[in-house]
Amino acid sequence: MKQHCVISHRDTAGNDRLLEDHLKEVARRTMKNADKFSSGDWGYLAGLWHDLGKYNAEFQDYIRTVSAIDTEDSENAHLEVHEDKNKRRGPDHSTAGALHALRRFKQVSMSDIPGRILAYIIAGHHAGLADWDPDETGNRALSNRLQKDIHIQKTMEAKPDETILNAPLPRSHAPRNASHSLWIRMLFSCLVDADFLDTENFLTPVNSKKRNQYPNLNAIKTTFDNYMGLMSEKLKQKNLADTQVNSSRATILKMCRQKSVLPPGHFSLTVPTGGGKTLASLGFALEHAHYHKKERIIYVIPYTSITEQTAQVFRDVCEPLGDIIVEHHSNFNDEYEQEKQNSKSRLATENWDAPIIVTTTVQFFESLFAARTSRVRKLHNICNSIVILDEVQLLPAEFLNPICDIMNQLKDIYSVTFVLSTATQPVLENLNLPDYERKFKGLTNVREIIDNPDFFYKTLQRVSIQLPNVNKRYEWPELAEELQQYKQVLCIVSKREDCRNLHHLMPEGTIHLSALMCAEHRREVINNIKIRISNNESIKVISTQLVEAGVDFDFPVVYRSMAGLDSIAQAAGRCNREGKLGYAGGKVVIFHAPQDPPKGILKKAAQAAEHALRIYDNAPLSPNAFHTFFEYFYSQVPSLDKANIITRMENNPSLTFPFRTIAQEFSLIDDGFNLPVVVRYGKSTHRIEQLLNGMKAERWLWRELQRFSVNIPRSVHAELIKNNEIKEVMGGLFVQIRPELYDPVLGFCEKKQMEYAANNLIG
């Protein structure tokens, strides 16, 4: 086969991309990506050898026969596809490059073990990073796959270019003290993104031209400065600049700007609710990026509702520059672009190449432990960035060890600055843990941005806290009667069942909120609540803890059943939020519900809160109280690494890592007991009828329907299927059949009393 005839891709017009050109361009792009962490020579070889298997005559015959390009599947948008895209994709073309890497290293260094670094990356550049060792079935292991010499034999028969085959091996090593597993995942990200972008440039240049159409962070900083200047002027005109709240917010922002010149690393931003930490943290990040030449800001938020809210705040700030904020979470649905699937923002979610990304805690951290190409592709763009972890206290305790470990790695090796932003700062360093957890090192060298957090806790104190009587436990009728004395009151409980039981005892018109209401239903109810509060109407709300973060309620009175101290503080943040009732004018009542919180993490958090409140009963929401709470809470959690990830991903001489298994087990949301159902609410009813009548669920429709879904226990799910009350309209998409299952007030209601496992009692 003549060299000039060997191609890597063919577009729908019959134009060919020469394989050698593709290999060299992907090598160049991968090297540039990996230069961010001094590993460009490794990246270059990964790119140069990633598609060696395409020299195989069998693959060349295949690529010349395909007649369509699958641009619908974003994860595989550049892959060649048969006329029938459901058929098997083309011959294996990634194993050959992995095998060549092993052989080449063995030729030069007498050991193929360093070649495993490139073998993981090259072999997985479509299928994802694999485990080295077999699973219980004996399959899916990279070690097994690399036994198939037929791939390299057929490739070598085509006589690939010798300068490509014999390119010099890397001279650099993994960065000092680096985790080899994270380093491999970063190199993998560099290759995958380079391969996607080069292929996109050939197959869909219209998409390629939409990338990188963003202003830089310096331009955004100028816009931010102008925005804050205008805000300040407006407050002065209204004689509001010198109020306690606004004066404190101005001081906090000033401190953030002053501390931004400090060397990159770990920072904490401890600001009470109402202190303006969202804009203050953005101000710190923009100044820090300007001073230290950082490339992007990634805002990481625990809940989707807060993600959308924060993104809108940033859009308001950046309005003169156009819509430049990229949201990356499950609920983002650009209705104007959903048909095109080519919008600039959607493209940026693939690899995070925009200046400001707003995403979720799940998306961020699960990507750092992921194996799939679509999840890992963006990782190299986290390098040299500023990551703001909002409401950092909500990091799951059972994964705290691997999370802190990877944060230290990103800080020390990949030039990432972290900002831990919250009113309830957790203790993530120097923990006094039991002996079996002594391996937990926490975060290193965390510097507080605010000079005296306790001062702002006192000056911005907007509520008085009524602590529970240790000998008193409310019964629901008694609590319902007490709540009715208030014109406006919010009561937050820990379990869905408690929420419904208490709501049932309240007068007609009382509002119910829980995660058994779909997101669209909750959004409409929350908006209605805000309007009624602002109009000073009588309103009573019974809710689960879903309102405790990102829902800007401003009630004069809030009741909260005993929970973790961070949850209590979040509940207090829904009380006298704007300070209209004056210093400590809001009333927050903590009470013991008829039953304790569910066993496990929730119960341990409540016990830790009671421990802290006994010590700090005069200052229950002070920084010292939170320090005591978190230290005690983390010491009581059975494990801060429940999946034993740290041990399994530690460096080892043979470079054997269970990448795919770790990706499956590092799951911050335990949905093992739950399955989603699309419910009949609003416009989803019409969509459900369309699906039942044979309409195909395209990707845009899946995304649209996410806002109309509710997670229910598997046991209930199975019973409803058996009774033909819900139906699977296509793989994994279940819809509500019987209309009575969804109540306009309570949300999803099965005809009989639901029974929940402990994990399903909350929300």
N, C-alpha and C positions, 0 to 999 in steps of 0.2 A: 504494500500500500504506500503510495507516495505521500511524503510528509505534508505537502500543501493541501492535500485532499482531506486530511483528518480534521473533523469539525467537532465542536462542543455543543452547539445549538443550531437549530434552524427555525426561523420565525414563520408566521403564517403566510408571508409573501414569498417564501422559498429562499430567503437570504440566509447565508451561512456565517457562523462565527468560527474562525479557525481555533482549534484546540490550543495550539501553542500560544496564540494571542491571549486566550482566556486564562491559561495557567499563569502567564507572566503578569497579567494585569491584576489577577486575584492575589498573586504573591506580593505585588507592590502595595496593594491596598491593605492586605493583612499585616505586612511589615509596618506600615504607617500606624495602624491601630495598635500594634503590640509595642511600638516604640514608646508609648505612654508609660510603660512599666519596664523599659530597658530590655525587651525581649524581641526586638524586631527581627533578628536573624532566625529565631524559631518560627515566627510568624511567616517569614518569607518562604521557608521550606514547606510549611504546612500548605500555603497557597500554591506553591509550585508543583506539589505532588498530589494535591487533593483529588484531581480528576484523571490520574494516570490510567485508570481502568477504561477511560473512553478511547484509548488507542486500540483496545480490543476490537477485532474485526466484527465480532458479533454485535457489539454496541454500535459500531458505525453503520452496520446494516439496519439496525433498529432506528437510529436517529433519522435516517434518510426516509423511513417509511411513515413516520408519524405525520399527521396532517393538522394537528391542533395543539395549542399551548394552553395549559390549564392556568388561567390567571384568577380563578375564583378562590382557590385555597391559598390564603396568604402565607401559610407556613411553607407551601411547596410551589409558590407561584412561578418559580423559574425552572421547574422540572418538566422534562418532556413527557408527554402523555399519549396513550393510544387514542384512536378515534373514539373508542368506548373508554371513557376515563375510569370506569370501574374495573377495568382489566388490570392485571399486574403491570407495574411500571417496568421500565427497561431493565436490561441485564445489570447485575451488580457491578458498579464501576468505582466503588469507594474502597473495597478490600484490597485491591492491587496496590494502591498508594500506601496503605498502612503496612502491607507486607514489604514493600520496597524500603520503607523507613527502617523497619527492623533489620533488613539485610544490609542496608547501607551503613548503619551504625556498627553492626557486627564486623563488617569489612574493615572499618577504620579504627574502631576502639576495642575490638575483640569482645564486645558485649552488646546484646541487642536491647538491654533494659532501658537505656536512654531513648531508644527508638519507640518505646511504648508511649512516650509522651505524645509523639506525632501520630502514633497508631490510633490512640483514643480519638484524637481530633479528626483525623482524615476518615477513619472508618465510620465516625458518627455524624459526618457533616450533613447528612440527610435524615438518618434514623434517630439521631440523638446519641448522647454519651451512654455507653453500655457499662454493665458490671464486668469486671475482669473475670471473675469466677462464675461458674454456672449457678442458676437457681435450683430449686428443688426438682424441677423437671429436667435439668441437665441442658437446657437450651438458653439462647439469648446471651451467651457469654462471649466477650471479645476474644478470650483465649481459645475458645472453640473455633470461632470464625477465622482466626489467623492460622488455622491448620490447613485451610483450603488453598493449597499452592496453585490450583488450576487457574485462579484469577491472575496471579502474577505471570504464570507461564504464557497464557494467551496474550497478555499485554506485551510481554517482551518479544513475542513472535512478530508484533507489528513494528518493532525497532523504533521505539521512541527516541527523541533527540537526546544524544549523549550529554550535552551540556545541561539538560534538565535533570537527567538521571543522576549525574555525578556532581551536582552542585555542592559546594563546600558545606560541611556540617557546621552547626552553630558553635561559636566560641563562648557565648555567654552562658550563664547558668541561671537556675531559678533564683529570684531575688533572695538575699540573705534573710533567714528566718521565715521564709514564705511557706505557707501550706501548699504542698505540691498539688493537692486536689483542687484548691481554688485557683492556683496558677494555670493548671490545665484547663479549667472551666473558662478562665479569662482568655486564654489563647484560642479556645474553641469559639468563643464569642467573636473574636477578631476575624477568624476565618469565615464563619457563617455569615456575618454581616458583609464582609468583602465579597463573598461569592454571590450573595443575594443582589448586592448593589451593581456588580459588574454585569450580571445576567439581566437584571432589570433594565439597565442602560441599553442593552441590545434588544431585548424582547418588547419592553414597554417603555420606550424613552419618554413618553408623555408623563409617566409617573416620576421618572428619574429627574425631570426638569422641575418638578414641584418640591423637591427636597432642598433643605438648607435655605429656604426663603424666609429667614427670620432675622430680626435685628440682633446685634450682640448685646451682652449684659451691660456694657457701658451705656448704650442707648437707653436701655430699660432703666438703669440707675438714674439717668437724667430725667426721664419721665416720672419716676417714683419721687424724686426730689421736688419736682414741680407740683405733683399731686399733693404731697404732704404740706408744701408751702401754701397751696390754696386752701386746704383743710384748716390750717392754722389761722389764716386770714378770716375765714368764715366764722371760726369760733370767737375771734377777737371782736368781729362786728356784732356778734350776738352776746358779747360779754360773758362768754362761757369758757374762755381759755384758762382762767384762773380757778375754775372749780376743782375740787379735790381729785376727781376722776381724770379730767383732761390734763391737769398739771402733772399727775403721776404718769399718765401715758406719754407725755412729752419727755419727762425725765428718763423713762424706761427706753424710749427710742434713742435718746441722746447717749445713754450708756451703751446701747447696742452698737451704735456707730463708733464710739470711742474704742470699744474692745475689739472691733473688727480687724484692727491692724495687728493683733496678736498672731503668733505663728499658727499655721493650720493644725488641726487636731480635734480633740473632743471638747465640746463646750456644753454647758447646761444653761438654760434660760428659764429661771423660776419666777413666774409672773402670776399673781392671783387672777382669777376669772374677772374679766372686765378691764384688765390692764393693757389691752391692745397688743397682745403677744403675736398675733398673726402678722400685722403690719410691721411690728418691731423686729420680728425674726427675718422678714423679707428685707428690711433695711440693713440688718447685720449682714445677711448673705450677699446683697448687692455690693456693699462696701468691701466686704472680705474678698469677694470675687475680683473687684477692681484692684485691690491692693496686692493680691497674691496670684492674679492672672488665672483664676478658676474658669472653667468652660461652661458650666451650667449649674442650675439650682434644681434640686429634686425635693419636692415637698411631700412627705410620707405621712398618711393620715389613717387612723384605724378603721373609720367607718365611711362607707360610700356617701352617706348623706352629708358628712362634713367635707368630704372631698369636693363634692359639687358646690357647696357653699363657699369654700375657700377659693376654688377656681374662679368663682364669680367675683370675689373680692379682688383677686389679682387682675381679672379682666377690666374691672372698673379702673384700677390703677393704670393699666397699660392701654386704655382705650385709644389714645392718640396714635398708637402704633398698629392698630388693627387687632384682630383676634389672634394673639400669639401664644396663648396658654394652652398647653396640651394636657388633656385629662386622659388617664389610662386606668380605667376600672370597668367593672362588669356592666354598670348601668349607663355608661356614656352612649348616647344614641343621637347622632346628628341627623335629625329628620330630613334636613334639606339635602344631605349628601348620601343617605343610606342607599339610594338606588345606584349611585355611581361607585361607591366603595373606593374612591380614588382621592378623597379629600386630603389636603396637606396635613391636617392634624391626624388623620388615620394613619397615614404613612409614617408620621413621626412616632406613633405608638409602637411601631415595629422595632425601632432601634434607639429611641430616645435621643435623636439628634437635634432636638430643639433646646432653646436656652432655659425654659422653665417647664418642668414636668410636675404635674400634680397626680399622685397615685396613692394606692392603698398600702397599708402595712403588709397585707397578704401578697400583693403583687410584687412588692420590693424584695421582701426576704425570701419568699418561695422561689423567686427567680435566681437568687444567689445560691440556692441549693438544687437548682433544676437540672434536667438532662435534655429536655426537648429543645430543638433548635429555636422554636418561636419564643420560648421563655428566656433562653440564654443569650440570644442574639444581641440584646441591649447592654450586656454587662460591661463591655469595654468602655461604654460611654458614661458609666458611673465614675470611672477614673477621673481624677482631678476635678471633682465636683464638690458642691456643698449640699449635704443631705440634712434636711430639717425633719426630725422625727416629732411630729405633733402628738400630744397626749401620750408621751412615751411610757407612762405608767401602765398602759394597756398592753405592752409587750407580754406575750404569754409566758408565765413563769416556767412552764414545763419545757420550754425551748430556750430559756434565757442563756444557758451556757454556750450553745453553738452560735446564738445571735451575737452575744458579746464578743466571742472569739473572732467571728468574721468581721465585726465592726473594727476590732483592733487591727486585723489584717488590712482592711481597706484604708484605715488611717495611716498605718506605718509603711505600707508598700505601694498602695495605689493612689496616694495623694488625695484622700477624701477627708473633708472636714465634716464632722457631725455636730448638729445642734439638737440637744435634748430639750424640747420645749413643752412645758406643762405648768400647771398651778400646783400639781401634786408630785413633786420630783421623787422618783424611786431611788433606791440605794443600789447602784450598779457597780460599786467598787468597794473593796475592803469589807466584804460581808463576813459576819461571824457565823459560819455555817457548820453543821455537824461534820464529824470526821470523814464520812463517806463522800462528802461533797467538797473536800478541801481543794480539789483540782480546779474549782471555779475561781478564776482570777478577776472576773469582771472587766470593766473598762479601765484603761490606763490614763492617768493624768487628765481628768475631767476638770475644766476650769469654768467657774460660774461667771456669767456675764453681768448679772445684777450684783452691785456691791453689797447691798443689805436686803436680801429678800424678805426678812422678817418685818422690816419697816413698811414695805408695801402691803404685806399681809394685814398689818394693823391699820394703815391709812385707807386701804380699800375694803375694809371689812364692812359688808353691807347687810349681814344677817346676824341674828343671835341664835345660838344653837341650844335647843332643849334636849339634854341627854336622857336616855331611857332609864326608867327605874328598873334595876336589876331583878327585882322581885315581881315585876308586873308584866304580864303578857296579854296583849289586846285580843279580844274576840272580835270577829268581823262586824257583828251588829253594833257593838259598842263603838268601834272605830267609825263606822258609817254614820252613826248618830253625831259623833263629835265633828266629823268633817262638814256636816250640813250647817253648822253654825257660821261658816265663812261664806262671804260673797264670792270670792275667787280663791280656789285652793287646788293644788296639785298633790296627789298621793302616788308615790312610786313604790311598787312591791317587786319581789325578786322572781316570782313565778307567774306564768300565764294563767294557771288555774286560780291562784290567789287574786289576780287581776279581775277575772270573770266573777269569782265569788263575791268580791267586794263591790264590784260594779252592779251586780244583781240587787244589792241591798240599798243602793243609792237612788235618789229620786229621778223621775223621768227627765231626760235631757242631759244627764251626766254623760260625759264623753269617755270612751274606752280606747286605749291604744296598746297594741301588742304586735309582735311579729307574725301573728296569725292573720293580720290584715296585710294585704299586698302593699308594696312600696307606693304605688300610685294612690291607693286608698289612704294610706298614712299621710302622704304629702298633702292631700286635699284637707284632711282633718286637721293637720298641724297648721296649715295656713288659716283655716277657719278659727282655730283657737287664738292665734296671734291677733286676728282682727277683733275678736270679742274682748280680748284683754285690753287692747289699745282703746276700745270704745267704752271701757269700764263697765261692761256687761257682767251679769252674774254668770259664773262658769265654774264647773267642777270637773276635774279630769282624774281618772284612775288609769295608771300606766305601768308597764314594765320599764326596765332600765333603758329601753331604746331611746328615751328622751334625754338621757344624761350627758350626751355629748353631741354638739353640733345643732341642737335645737334651741333657738334663742327665745325661750319662754321668759316671761318676767312676771311671775306670780308674787303676791305679797306673803303667801303662806305655802310652805311645802312640807309634806310629811314623807318620811323615808323609812321603810323597814330596815332593820339592822343588816348591814352589808359591809364590804370592805371600806376602809376609810377613804379610798380614792373615789368610790361610788357615792359615798355620802357627800364628799366635796363637790362632785359633779351635780348631784341633786341640789345642793345649796346654790350652785351656779345658775339654777333656774329661778332663784328667788331674789327679788329686788335687784335684778340684773343691771338695770340702768341707774341704780342709786337714787331713784325718785323718792324713796321713803326715808332718805337720810342715812346717817351712819348707824349701822347695825339695825336698821329699821325693819328688815325682813325677818320672818319667823320660820325657823326650820326645826321640825320636831322629829327626833329619831325614836322609833318604837320597835318593840319585839312583836312580830306577827304571831298568829296562833301556832304555826309550825316554824322550825328553824329552816334556813336556806338548805338547798339540796346538799347531800354529802359530796365531799371532794373539794375542789378548789374554792367554790363559793362559800362553803362552810368554814374552811380554814381562813379565808379572807375576813369573814365576819368575826371570827375568834380573835384574829390579829387586831382588828379594829377595836374590839372591846379591851384588849390588852393595852393599846395605845391610849384609849380614852380614859382608862383608869389613871394613867400617869399624867396626861395633859388635859384634864377635865376643864381647866380654865382657858385653854387655848387649843381646842380640838382640831382646828384646821391650820395650825402653824407648821412651818417647815420642820421643826423638831418632832412634832407629832407624826408627820409622814415618814421621817427617817426611822423612827421607832417602829411604826406600822410595817413598813416594807422589810426592814431587817428581820422582824419577827415572822412575818408572812413567808418570806423566802426560806427561812430556816425550817418551816413546817411543811413545805412542799416536798412530797416524797422524792422527787428528782427534778433537777433543773435541766436535765437532758434525757427525757424519757425514752427517746429512740436510740440512745447511746451513739449519737452521731459523731461526737468529738473523737471517741476511741476508734471508730471504724474509718474515719477519714484522716487519721494521723499519718504523718510521713512514714513510709516503710521502704526498705531497700529495693523491693521488687516492684514498686509503684502499682500495687494491686488495690484498686478502689471500687466500691460498689456504687457507682454513680447513679444508675437507674433506681436502685433500691432506696438509696437515701432520698432521691427526689420524690419518691412515692411516700416515704415515711415522714418527711419534713412537711407536715400539713398543719398550718396554724388554725384552720377551722375544721373541727372534727364533725364532718357530715355523715359519718358512718351509719348513724341511726336515722338519718333524714333523707327524704327524696322530694323533689319539687313537683308541684302541680300548678298549672296555669289555671287561675280561677276566673269566674265570670264576674267581672267588675268593669263598668264603663265600656270603652271601645273594645276591650278584649273579648266580650261576648260575641261580637261580629266576627272577630278573627277566629274564634273557636269554631263557629259555625262553618266558616270557610274551610278550615282544616278538616272538619268532620265530613265535608263534601268533596274532599280530595285535593284541596290546595296544597302545594308543596311548601314546606317551611324553609324558605331561603334564609341566609345568614341574617339579613336585616330584620326579618320577622322574629327570629330567635331573640335578637337583642331587644326588640320592641316588647316582646312578651315577658322579658325578665322582670319588668316593673309590675307585672300582674301575676307573679308566681309566689307561692307560699310553700315553705318546707314543712313536711309532716313526717311523723315516725314511719319507719318501714312497715311495722306491723299494721298500722292503720292504712297505709298505702295499699298493702296487699289485700286487705279486707275490702277496700273500696273498689279495687279492680275486680275482685271476685263478684261483687254485687253490681257490677256494671255502672258504678257511680262516677268513676273516672276512667279514662281510656287513653291508651298510648296511640297517638295518631301517626307517629313515626319514631324511629329509634331514640329512646330517652326523653321524648317529649310527651308528657301526660297532661290531659286537659280535663276540666270538670264537666261532667255530663249533667248531673241532677242540680238544678238551680238552687234548691233549698240548702245546699251545702255551704253557701256563702251568705252570711248575715250582713246586712248593710251597716250594722253597728259593731258587731263583735268580730267580723271576718270569718275565716274558715271554721265551720262547726260541723263535726260529724254528728250523725243522728243520736249516737250514744255517747256517754261520757268518755272522753279520750283518756288514755293511760299513757303517760310519758316516762321514758327513762330519765335519769337525773339530768343528763346533758340537754334534754329537750324541754326542761321546765322553765327555762329563762327566755327572755326576749319578748 
